[in-house]
């Protein structure tokens, strides 16, 4: 069966519910949709070659200019839907989980878990804010479930949007405000000048509504 609607995304959680709600709202006895977790380069590539109609990504304010240049070079454009503050995600049982606010320095002794973008990826392609800050303990992984399991097993942490709502593999984690002026730009990429399909627009509307509810200032 031919896939009739596809979204590629980084490993953030906030677009999963929007995709599921889009599928549920469309209904039907037969359908073929796809939600693809990718590296940042993979998201841009999928949208550029038409594998996916759009790609959900997060920019950080300190690397947005460089990432925007790569997006333009791929023949794409970024549409920002919301802005939020990055947060530290760590296990509920972590000794620092009840802190009101944390800095990267506060977490120096704990393992930093982050997504592997590949050896050749530029720093701006990192999904985590402040990814360029040196860490003495760093663990790379390639999927969201592994990151949650590693953070729990190692008492580690990552930097995220803080939107963990409704996702089972986020249930063992909590978030704490990160002490930084860096902001997250949450949105999607599409081919430059392209109009979204009806399904694509439906998905974006649900995504935007979800971000209005859950994005943290």
N, C-alpha and C positions, 0 to 999 in steps of 0.2 A: 504494500500500500504506500502511495506517495505521501511524503510529509507535506502538509499544506500550510503549516505555520511553525516557525522555529525561532527560538531566542537563544543567543549565546550570552554567557555572563561570567564575570569573575566569581569568586567563591563567597561573596556576600550573601546573607540570608534574606535580605528584604525583598528580593524579586520572586522568590519561590512561591509565596502565597499569592501574589498577583497573577503568576502563571497558572497556578491551580484554579484560582477563581475564574480566570478567563476560560479555561477548559470546561469547568462546571456550568458556566453561564451559557456556553455555546451548545452543550448537550449533543444529542445525536446518537444514532445507533452505530455509526462507524466514524472514526476519525484517526488521524495520524499527526501528532504534534511532537515537537522535540525541544527539550531544555538542556543546553549543553554547558557544563562547567569547563572553563578554559583559562589558560593564562591570559594576560592582557594582550599579548601579541596574537594569541589564538582567537580572542574575541574580535579584534580588528580584522584579522584575516577572514574569519567566517562571514562577517558583514560585507567586506570588500568583494568577496567572490560569490556572494549570494547564497551561501549555505544557510545563513540566518538573516531574517529581515532586519533585525536590530540586535544590538549588544548592550547589555547593562554593565556599566563600569562606575568606578569611583575615582575621582581625581582628588589629589591633595593640593591645597592652595600653594604650597611651596614648590610643587613640580608640575603644576597645571600648564604652564607655558610650553614646557618641553613635550609633554604628552599631547597637547593640542597640535603642535607641529607634526608629530608622528601621525595623528589622526588626519590632518589635512593631506599629508603625503600619501596616505592610503585612499584618498578620495572620499573621505568621510567627514561628518560634522558631529559635534557633541552638543546634546541638548540637556541643559541642567534642569532638573526637576525640584531639587531641594538642596539645602545646605545644612550641615550638622557639625557637631563637635566630635572628634574621635574619642574613643573610650578604651580603657584597658579591660580586656576580657580575661578572666581567670577563674579557677575552680571555686565553687561556693565554699569549700573547705579550706581554701588558701588562708594563711595567716593575715594577709592584707585585704581580704575580701570585704571587710567592713569599713575600710577607709573611706573618707568622704572624697578624697582627691589623691592622686598619685603622680609622681614624676617618673621619667625613665630611670633616673638615678636611684629612686626608691626600690626599683626592681632589679638592680644590678646583679644580685646573687641568684636570681631565679632564671630558669631557661626561657629563652624567647623563641616562640613557635611562629613560623611564618610560611607563606606559600612560595614555593619554588617557581620562579619565572623563567628559568633556564640560564645557562652560562652567558649567553650573548645579549640578554635583555638589558636595556639601559635602566639606570636607577629610577627614572620616572615611571617605569612600568610596575613598580612594586605596588601591591594592593594596600599595604599598611602605611599609615602616616608615620613619619619619623623613622622610616625603614633604614635610612642611611646612618643613623646613630650607631657607633660601634658597640657591639655586645660581646662579652667574653663567652657566653653560652648561647648558641644559636642552633635550632633544629629546623630543617626545611621539610616540608611535606607537600603533597600535590592534591589533596582533597579535604573537604570540610570535615567529614566525619573523623578522619585521622587526626586533624588538628585538635578537635575537641577531646578525643581520646588521649592524645599526647599531653595536652595541657593538664588534663586530670591526673594522668599517671605520673607525670614528672613534676607536678605542682608548678607548671609553667604559666606563661601568659602570652597574649598577643594583643595587637592594637586593631580595633574594629570600629564599625559604625555604632555598635551597641544595640542594634536591632536584632534581637534573638527571639522575638515573639512567635509563638506557634510552631516552633521547629524542635522536633524531639531531640536532635543531637546537640542542641544548645541548652538543654534542660539542666545539665550539670555545671553550667557556667553562669557567672554573674558579671556585671560590668561596674566599673568605677570611673569617675571622671578623670581625664588625663590633663595634667598641668601643661598646657601648650596653647599658643595662639594659632596654630595651624587649623585650618578648616577643611572639611570634606565637601566635595561637590558631587552629589549623587544624581545620576542621570543615565542617558543612553546615547549610543552612536548609531547613525544610519548613513546610508549613502548620501553624499552632498546633494541637496536639492530634491531628494526623493520624497514622495508622499507615502505615508504609511497606508497599508491596507486597512480594511475595516477591522479585521482581527487585531492587527498591530495597534491601531488606535485604541481599541477596547482594552488591550493589555496595558498600554501606557496610562490610560485613565485610571485603571485599577492600581497601577504602580504608584501614580502620583497621589491618589487618595490614601494609600497605605503609608507613604512617606509623610504625609500631612499629620497622620495619627502618631507615628512612632519615631520620626526623626527627632533627635535631641539637640536642643539649642546649645 
